[in-house]
Amino acid sequence: MSSVPLHYVDLRAFCYATEDEDRVETALRTFLPEDAELERAETEGHFGDPIVVLSIRLERADEVRAVFETLGALPEDEYDRLLAELDERIDEDTNLFVTLSKQAAYEGDVRLGDGITLRGKVEAYPAKHDAAVENAREFLEAS
């Protein structure tokens, strides 16, 4: 896998008041290179409850590749589902969206689910939905 057809990948997880921030960070780091530095932002929910947002943008090809190598650990049926849903997971602006299980990631497992959001900007020339889907499919099938 020599080229990576993504401009960047954003990963984000919310840490709610009932969660341990270290555990949420551990879950998010399941998908990151070791030296990755997370951004931390504090906000509050609708009723004033504190929320910490942990996020990172990865732009280097080797960092992006590492994220997708981790996605390769998805169970086969979930990986097949991801491939089958690419048309719906890529929007008209060529952004790929995948949500991952925060709980499973904390336990060192990779599963589709809720809690961690991955958004990747897929390269496509011209920047059209169908071209992005094809580029993403080729990349994921080669992973």
Summary of the structure (lengths in Angstrom):
residues: 143
radius of gyration: 15.3
end to end distance: 6.9
largest distance: 47.8
contacts: 424
relative contact order: 0.22
helix: 36%
strand: 30%
